[in-house]
Amino acid sequence: YSLVKSPIKDLSELALECLRKLTFPAGNEEFFEKLDDDFYPEMINLLISPKYDIRESVLEILFCVSDQMSSKVKLGKSKYWIERLIGLLCINSYDNKIAKYSACILSNLAVIPFNQKLIMPFEEELFLASCVDESLTKTLMGIISN
């Protein structure tokens, strides 16, 4: 994980790709639960990377780890997570993969009452995004109805 923060871009991107691949096998959840508290803010910061591949990898990682209860709480404490996920959801309606990952992560996090309160000010944006992309309607309406 420390290599993700490397100033050497190629090394940083390779480390991120390794982390992404580690999220797929079952049993690696414990590894991600034990990561430092700065892991989630760092991932959130990478969501504004100008490189599409980096944003996609980060979303895949967050999607996998946002299913775990401890991750839901830790991620909810990060700054700007809602704004960045909703931003990616709304501006990537043409890119269904990015939008779907963003919606699913928001849905995973919305089961925590504290996170739900943070999401509610963006109810209008979620509603509009659900109208633009029918494949996201059920997920986004589930978040709003909570």
N, C-alpha and C positions, 0 to 999 in steps of 0.2 A: 504494500500500500504506500509506503514512503516514497517509492519510485514514481508514483503518480504525480507527486508534487515536484519532481525533478525539473530543473530549468532546461534540460536537454529535451526538446519536444519529442523527438523520435523515441527516446527512452520512456518518457511519460506516456505516450500513446500506446506503446507496447505493454507497459505495466497495466494500463487501463483495460486493454484487451484481455490480458491474463485474468484480471479480476472478473471481467464479464464472463469468461469461460468457466471460472470457478463457481459462479452462481448456479450453473445448470445441474451439476451432479447433486443428488440427494446426499445429505449428511454434511454439507459444507455450511449449513446455516449457523452452526455453532461458531465457526470462524468469523463470520460477519457480525455476529452478536458481540464478539469480544473486541472488535475494532475500537480504536479510540473515539472519543466523542467528536473529534474534529473531522472524522470520515464523512459524515452526512453534510456538514456545511461545505466541505470541499467538493462533494458530488454536486450539490446544488449550484455552486459557483461554476462548475464545468458545463452546466446546462445553457450558459450563455456563450459558449465557445463558438467561434465563427465556423468551425468545422462540423459538418453534418454528422460524420462518423462518430465523433466524440460525443455529441448530444445523444445520438442513438444508443451508443454503448452505455452511457450513464443511465439513460432511461431503462434499459434492459436490467442493469444492476439494481436500480431502485425498485423496479417492478418486482424482481425476485425477493429482495430483502424486505419490501414493504408489507409482505404477507406475515411477517413475524411481529409479535406484540411488542417486544422491546424496541424493534426498529421503528414501529409506528410512533412510539413515544419520542424516541431520539430524533427522528426526522421531523416530527411536529415542533420540536424546539429550535430547529434551524431557521435562520433568517431567510426571508424571501422565497421559501419553498412553494407557497401557494401562488404567488405572483408569477413565478417562473413556469410552474406547471400549467397554470391557466393560460399564460401567454403562449406557451408551446401548443397547447390544445387549440386555442383560437386562431393563431396565425398559421397553423399547419393543417388546416382542414383539407388542403389539397394532398397532404402527405398522411395518409391514413395510419401508417405505422407509428409515427411520432404522436399523433393525436390519440390513438388508442392506448399507447403506453401511458401517456399523461393522464387520460381519463381513468384508467385502471389503477394507477398509483393513487390518484385523488380518492377513488372509491375505497381502496384499501385503508387509507389514512382516515377517511371520514367515519369509520366505526368508533373512533375514540371521541368522546364528547367534546374534549378540549379542542381537538382538530376541527370538529364539525363547526364549532363556534367561529373559528378562524376562516373557514371556507364560506360561511353564510353571506358575508358582505359581497361575495362574487357570484351570488345566485343568478343575477341577470346575465352575466357573461356565460355561465354554464348553460342557462336556458337557450341563449342565442346559439351557442356551439351545438347544442342538441338539435336545433332546428336546421342547421347547415348540413350536418352529417347524420343520416338516419341510423347508421351502424353504431353511433355513440349515444343515441337517444335513451335507451334503456339504462345504461350505466350512469349517465349524467342525471337523469330523472331520479334514479335511486339515491344519488348523493343529495339532491335537492329535497327529496321527500323525507330524508332522515332528519 
